[in-house]
Amino acid sequence: MKKQITRHAFLLLMIATMFMALTACSNNNGNSTKETTSLVPVELNITEISQSILDSGVFADELSQVDSSYSEMLMNITKEEYVSAMIYMGSGATAERLILFEAADNTAAAALEEKCASHVKEQAEAYAGYLPAEVDKLEHAILKTSGKYVILCVAEDYSKAEEMIQELFV
């Protein structure tokens, strides 16, 4: 009888150990997407990131930096909603653009991401009427948020742009 109790205790201990090992290895709380969290907020240099993307050759159009006040006119995003912004636009003959925001915090970044998504949808509807070839770029727009940072990239070579953003935009 004592041998059977010892065996049951050993099995329970093994099951508990395996359970703890499995849950310790899971860092995504059961989600199927890989998500990394950091105790220290990541600081990104949006000027360097934007320059790297601009220099990469992913745009067919030549993008020029515009004043961040354009964010209000283009996307209904006021200066009070972000800490800093880098906005690059094409000639208008294409839908290409590169927009980076640094928000005050993750919550503000989430709100900016929603407004950027609405902007892309509105642009796709507008371009459908007069430059339908540009709609594909907008349908493949890269919109990512990392902590308090948001990036929107509409590029000719959207596959390469997405790879670059994955590397640069933690």
Buried (B, 14 or more C-beta within 10 A) or exposed (E): EEEEEEEEEEEEEEEEEEEEEEEEEEEEEEEEEEEEEEEEEEEBEBEEBBEBBBEBEBBEBEBEEBEBEBBEEBBEBEEEBBBEBBBBBBEEEBBBBBBBBBBEEBEBBEBBBEBBBEBBEBBBEBBEEEBEEBBEBBEBBBBBBBBBBBBBBBBBBBEBBBBBBEEBBB
